[in-house]
Amino acid sequence: MALELGTSSVSLEKTPDGQRLVVRHDVDTSVDTVWNVLTDTDCWADWGPSVTAVETATRYIDDGTTGRVRVAGAVWLPFEVTACTPYRWTWTVARLPATGHFVEERAGGSVVGFEIPPLATGYAPVCARACQRIATLAQQRDA
């Protein structure tokens, strides 16, 4: 059963990392364009409401990418991308499992989403806002 959160949907689902709360948002552009936005660390502060800066050796993430993110405009936390396959990546932040990120193909575009650990259910509105921002950025890249 999916609940609506603005223009995004939220449901409890089994993911490769176990049961997660999954936030999804339709995007009127290709999976490749959305994937580009999701993996481009130069964009993270533009779409991530809690991320204000990123430092890493490479602009585009891959499996094993490390760096640090500044959250809430003040605190720097280390991160590591723990898995990165086509159209899905996961990471740890401060050595704690954090959100999964994915994009799926759909007729006429794609779906961007986040997988949230069950103990972080309160983070769903933040992820819904991030999905909306990713959609806007992806559509601007296609324009």
C-alpha positions, 0 to 999 in steps of 0.5 A: 500500500502506497501513501501520497506525500505531495507528488511522491508516493511512500510505501514499505517494501523489500529492497536488496538491503531489506525492508525499507520505506521507499519514496518514489517520484515520477520524472518526465525524462530518461533514466540516464539523465536522472542517474547523472543527477543522482551520481553527480556530487556537484548537484547533491547540495542542489537536491539534498535538503540536508546536504550543503556541501560535498568534498570528494576526489571524483565528481561522479560517484562509483562503488567505494567512493569516499568523501565527506558531506556538510549537513545542516550547514555546519557539520562535516560527516564522512561518507562511503558509497557501499554499492553502485550499480547501474541505476542504484547506489547506497552509502554510509554516512558517519559509518551508519547505513543511510539512504539508498538511491535509485532510478527506474524506467517507466513509460514516458520517463522514469521514477526516482526514489530513495530507500530509507531505513525503517528507523529513519521514517521521519526522513520521508518528507525530506526524501520526497522534497529531494525527489522533486528537486532531482526531477527539476534538475534532470528536466533542466538538463534535458531542456 
